[in-house]
Amino acid sequence: MDNMKKEGDYITLGQFLKVMDYVQSGGEAKHLIHTFSIQVNGENENRRGKKLYPGDQVVINGNMHEISEEDAD
């Protein structure tokens, strides 16, 4: 499982896919979301704008990632 640290209240699924290097653009994100199995917290997800919050688990094609808060230093 990979952890992805974020800044702010949330990150969208499309932004998450770009940050994690699954895609390079929003259009690619849209295509990937409709082509592959993506689950957020155990539910199938097909919205690029889905908001992901700390603690959310995202499974992309069998690879699990968890959203975590940016460390406060």
Secondary structure as the mmCIF struct_conf table of DSSP 4:
data_model
#
loop_
_struct_conf.conf_type_id
_struct_conf.id
_struct_conf.beg_label_comp_id
_struct_conf.beg_label_asym_id
_struct_conf.beg_label_seq_id
_struct_conf.end_label_comp_id
_struct_conf.end_label_asym_id
_struct_conf.end_label_seq_id
STRN STRN1 ASP A 2 LYS A 6
BEND BEND1 GLU A 7 ASP A 9
STRN STRN2 ILE A 11 THR A 12
HELX_RH_AL_P HELX_RH_AL_P1 LEU A 13 VAL A 19
TURN_TY1_P TURN_TY1_P1 MET A 20 ASP A 21
BEND BEND2 TYR A 22 TYR A 22
BEND BEND3 GLN A 24 SER A 25
HELX_RH_AL_P HELX_RH_AL_P2 GLY A 26 THR A 35
BEND BEND4 PHE A 36 PHE A 36
STRN STRN3 ILE A 38 VAL A 40
TURN_TY1_P TURN_TY1_P2 ASN A 41 GLY A 42
STRN STRN4 GLU A 43 ASN A 44
TURN_TY1_P TURN_TY1_P3 ARG A 48 GLY A 49
STRN STRN5 LYS A 51 LEU A 52
TURN_TY1_P TURN_TY1_P4 PRO A 54 GLY A 55
STRN STRN6 GLN A 57 ILE A 60
TURN_TY1_P TURN_TY1_P5 ASN A 61 GLY A 62
STRN STRN7 ASN A 63 GLU A 69
HELX_LH_PP_P HELX_LH_PP_P1 GLU A 70 ASP A 71
#
